[in-house]
């Protein structure tokens, strides 16, 4: 288990990757839906005001379940769009959605993907809280994923398949072994791989097509002062032949136009 500290909340998550848009088999982007498309819905939902002193938690569990505890609605919106805890990706809405905390337990079909559960969460927020949103493009701080100065060090995938990464931790190193990853997939998943290092969205500006296999290995930031080793930024450069540079870029922002304040449990 690891912790991510936010300016508005401390959120504890399991290292399934699910809280950041991965399922047990790897990277799982949230599908785009049109305004008129009917969203899938949970089978059961229990939504309550959190008890005082509850630990904040966000978990996408196996078998089509999610559990949020002591979580402000703002972070539920972020989860519904697959934006993790990046508060720069949501704007507007009433002030209470940033401070008042709720518990949510929901179930769906056991084979539901994380991406589908996110859409179900979106449907719940629309139905129960009257959530209305629109998307705006806004220039925000990002990391630009660029082609490095030397040769590309990733291997083209031999066969087609789903994008997936397997995580390992050994000898003070974190390793992500990835298959069938497009550069967009890599950019979208870097924050979930190393949120302490990658504290802003990543935008793919490599102009590299195709899917690739690779291994990315780095030293956790907390261990650098004593163990040394490579940061994620150094690893992306030396091991993949890519680079991450701070930049500003136009990104889609979820703007909350309406959110009803209702009594939880109804």
C-alpha positions in Angstrom: 0.0 0.0 0.0 1.2 3.5 -0.7 0.0 7.0 0.0 -0.5 10.0 -2.2 -0.9 13.3 -0.4 -3.2 15.9 -2.1 -3.8 19.5 -1.1 -7.4 18.6 -0.3 -7.2 15.0 0.9 -4.9 12.2 1.8 -6.0 9.2 -0.3 -4.9 5.7 0.4 -5.0 3.2 -2.5 -4.1 -0.3 -3.2 -1.3 -1.0 -5.7 -3.6 -2.7 -8.2 -3.2 0.4 -10.4 -6.9 0.5 -10.6 -7.3 3.8 -8.9 -5.3 5.3 -11.8 -6.9 3.6 -14.8 -5.4 0.2 -14.8 -7.1 -3.2 -14.2 -5.5 -6.3 -13.0 -4.3 -7.1 -16.6 -2.8 -3.7 -17.3 -3.6 -0.3 -18.7 -7.3 0.4 -19.2 -8.3 3.8 -20.6 -11.7 5.2 -19.9 -13.7 5.0 -23.1 -15.1 8.2 -24.6 -18.9 8.5 -24.6 -21.2 10.8 -26.5 -23.5 13.2 -24.6 -26.6 11.2 -25.6 -25.1 7.7 -24.9 -26.6 5.8 -22.0 -24.0 5.0 -19.4 -23.8 1.6 -17.7 -25.0 1.5 -14.1 -24.0 -0.3 -10.9 -26.1 -3.2 -9.6 -26.1 -1.9 -6.0 -24.9 1.3 -4.4 -24.5 2.3 -0.8 -23.8 6.0 -0.4 -23.4 7.5 3.1 -22.0 10.5 4.9 -18.6 9.5 6.3 -18.1 9.0 10.0 -15.8 11.5 11.7 -12.2 10.4 11.7 -12.5 7.8 8.9 -9.4 7.2 6.8 -9.7 8.3 3.2 -9.6 5.5 0.7 -10.2 4.8 -2.9 -10.2 1.2 -4.1 -11.3 -0.5 -7.3 -11.6 -4.0 -6.1 -11.8 -7.4 -8.0 -15.1 -8.8 -9.1 -16.7 -5.5 -10.1 -16.6 -3.6 -6.8 -15.5 -0.2 -5.7 -15.0 1.2 -2.3 -14.6 4.9 -1.5 -14.3 6.0 2.1 -14.2 9.6 3.5 -13.8 10.9 0.0 -14.9 14.4 -1.2 -17.1 14.3 -4.3 -14.4 16.2 -6.2 -12.3 13.1 -6.1 -15.2 10.9 -7.2 -15.5 13.1 -10.3 -11.8 12.7 -11.0 -12.1 8.9 -10.6 -15.1 8.8 -12.9 -13.0 10.4 -15.7 -9.8 8.5 -14.9 -7.8 11.5 -13.8 -6.5 10.0 -10.5 -5.9 12.8 -8.0 -4.9 15.5 -10.4 -7.0 18.3 -9.0 -6.0 20.6 -12.0 -8.3 18.5 -14.2 -11.5 19.5 -12.5 -12.9 23.0 -12.0 -16.1 24.8 -10.9 -18.8 23.3 -8.7 -19.9 24.2 -5.2 -17.3 24.5 -2.4 -18.8 21.6 -0.4 -17.7 19.1 -3.1 -14.1 19.7 -2.0 -14.6 19.3 1.7 -17.6 17.2 2.7 -16.7 13.5 2.8 -18.7 10.4 1.7 -18.5 6.6 1.7 -19.5 4.8 -1.4 -19.7 1.0 -1.8 -20.9 -0.2 -5.2 -21.1 -3.6 -7.1 -21.4 -4.5 -10.7 -21.0 -7.7 -12.8 -17.8 -9.6 -11.6 -16.2 -9.2 -15.1 -16.7 -5.4 -15.2 -13.5 -3.7 -16.3 -12.1 -0.7 -14.4 -13.0 1.5 -17.3 -16.6 0.3 -17.2 -16.7 0.9 -13.4 -15.6 4.5 -14.0 -18.5 5.0 -16.4 -20.8 3.5 -13.8 -19.5 5.9 -11.2 -20.2 8.8 -13.7 -23.7 7.5 -14.2 -24.2 7.4 -10.4 -23.0 11.0 -9.9 -25.4 12.1 -12.7 -28.4 10.2 -11.3 -27.9 10.7 -7.6 -26.3 14.1 -7.3 -27.5 15.7 -10.5 -24.0 16.2 -11.8 -23.8 18.3 -14.9 -20.5 19.0 -16.6 -18.8 20.2 -19.7 -15.3 19.9 -21.0 -13.0 22.9 -21.6 -9.4 23.0 -22.9 -7.1 24.8 -20.5 -3.3 25.4 -20.7 -1.8 23.7 -17.6 1.6 22.5 -16.4 2.4 19.1 -17.9 5.3 16.8 -18.6 6.0 16.5 -22.4 6.9 13.0 -23.4 9.4 13.5 -26.2 11.8 11.4 -28.4 15.3 11.5 -27.0 18.4 12.6 -28.7 19.7 9.0 -29.2 18.2 5.8 -30.6 14.8 4.6 -29.5 15.3 1.7 -27.0 11.9 0.1 -26.9 11.1 -3.0 -28.9 8.2 -3.1 -31.4 5.5 -5.6 -30.2 5.6 -8.8 -32.1 1.9 -9.5 -31.8 -1.2 -7.4 -31.3 -2.9 -7.4 -27.9 -4.1 -5.3 -25.0 -1.8 -2.8 -23.4 -0.6 -4.1 -20.1 2.1 -3.6 -17.5 3.3 -5.9 -14.7 4.8 -4.3 -11.6 7.7 -5.7 -9.6 9.5 -4.5 -6.5 12.9 -6.0 -5.6 16.2 -4.9 -4.2 15.0 -1.4 -3.7 13.9 -0.9 -7.3 10.5 -0.6 -8.9 10.1 -2.3 -12.3 7.2 -2.0 -14.9 7.4 -4.6 -17.6 5.0 -3.5 -20.4 3.7 -5.0 -23.5 1.8 -3.6 -26.5 2.1 0.0 -25.2 1.5 2.8 -27.6 3.1 6.1 -26.7 -0.3 7.5 -25.7 -0.7 4.6 -23.3 2.7 5.2 -21.8 2.0 8.9 -21.4 -1.4 8.2 -19.7 0.1 5.6 -17.4 3.3 7.3 -16.2 1.5 9.2 -13.4 0.0 5.9 -12.1 3.4 4.2 -12.3 5.3 6.9 -10.3 3.0 9.5 -8.8 5.6 10.8 -6.4 7.8 11.7 -9.4 5.1 12.4 -12.0 3.0 15.0 -10.3 1.3 16.5 -13.4 -0.3 15.1 -16.6 2.0 13.7 -19.3 1.3 14.5 -22.9 2.7 12.4 -25.7 4.5 14.6 -28.2 6.9 11.9 -29.5 5.1 11.5 -32.9 6.0 7.8 -32.6 3.5 5.3 -34.0 3.0 1.6 -33.2 3.0 -0.5 -30.0 6.1 -1.5 -28.1 7.4 -3.8 -25.4 9.8 -2.5 -22.8 11.0 -2.6 -19.2 11.3 0.6 -17.1 13.1 0.4 -13.8 13.8 3.2 -11.2 14.6 3.9 -7.6 11.7 5.1 -5.4 12.2 8.7 -4.6 12.3 8.2 -0.8 15.3 5.8 -1.2 17.4 8.1 -3.5 19.2 9.9 -0.7 20.5 6.7 0.8 20.5 4.1 -2.0 21.2 6.3 -5.0 20.0 5.0 -8.4 17.9 6.4 -11.2 14.9 8.7 -11.0 12.0 8.0 -13.3 13.1 10.8 -15.5 16.6 9.3 -15.9 15.2 5.9 -16.5 12.8 7.1 -19.3 15.9 8.7 -20.9 18.4 5.9 -20.5 16.2 2.8 -20.8 13.6 3.9 -23.3 15.4 6.5 -25.4 12.7 9.1 -24.5 12.6 12.1 -22.3 10.2 13.9 -20.0 10.4 17.7 -19.9 8.3 20.3 -17.9 6.0 22.2 -20.3 2.6 23.9 -20.6 0.0 22.3 -22.8 -3.7 22.6 -23.5 -5.6 19.8 -21.7 -9.3 18.8 -21.3 -10.7 20.0 -18.0 -13.9 18.7 -16.5 -16.0 21.8 -15.4 -18.7 21.1 -12.9 -21.8 23.1 -13.8 -24.2 21.7 -11.3 -24.1 19.4 -8.3 -27.0 18.9 -6.0 -26.4 18.8 -2.3 -28.7 16.0 -1.0 -28.8 13.9 2.1 -26.6 10.8 1.6 -28.4 7.5 1.8 -31.5 8.5 -0.1 
